Amino acid sequence: MPEIPSPLAKSAHGDPVALHEGVRRYFFYDWLFRDAHSGSARERALALRHNRDQAKWLPVYMWRWIVGGAAVLGLELLSEHVLGSVMLSAALLVVLVFVVLYLLVCVICWVFLRSS
C-alpha cells in the first residue's frame, strides 16, 4: 500500500510547511491536483493522468470529514439536549450542512476521476 502524502511535508521549494498550511492540507485536497484545463494538449493529458492517480487519496479526505462531521453532530446534540442552547445548536447544524455538501463534492470528484 502506498504511503499517504504528508500534509506537513516540505513545500515545492524545500522549505518546511507552516502549521496553518499543514492543517489546510490535512483537510483540503486541492494541493494534490494539477490544473488540467491549461497548457498544451500534452500538458493537459499529463495533468489529467496525474489527477486520476491522485484520486486514490480522496477517500482518506472523505473519512477525515466524516469523522469531523460526526464530532460536530455530537456537539450539536450535546448543545441542544444538555445545554439547551438553541443558537449554538443552529450554528452547529449550519456547519454540519457545509460538511455534508463538501463530502458530496468529494464523492462526485472521486467518482468522475476513478471512472474515466
Residue pairs with C-beta under 8 A, 6 or more apart in sequence:
2 56
4 57
4 60
5 32
5 57
7 17
7 22
7 23
7 24
7 25
7 26
7 31
8 16
8 17
8 22
8 25
9 17
10 16
10 17
11 17
11 21
17 25
25 31
26 64
27 61
27 64
27 65
27 68
28 61
29 57
29 58
29 61
29 106
32 54
32 57
33 50
33 51
33 54
34 47
34 50
34 51
35 47
36 44
36 47
36 48
36 51
37 44
38 44
39 47
51 113
52 113
52 114
52 116
55 109
55 110
55 113
55 114
58 106
58 109
58 110
58 113
59 110
61 106
62 103
62 106
62 107
62 110
65 99
65 102
65 103
65 106
66 103
68 99
69 96
69 99
69 100
69 103
72 92
72 95
72 96
72 99
73 92
73 96
75 92
76 89
76 92
76 93
76 96
79 85
79 88
79 89
79 92
80 86
80 89
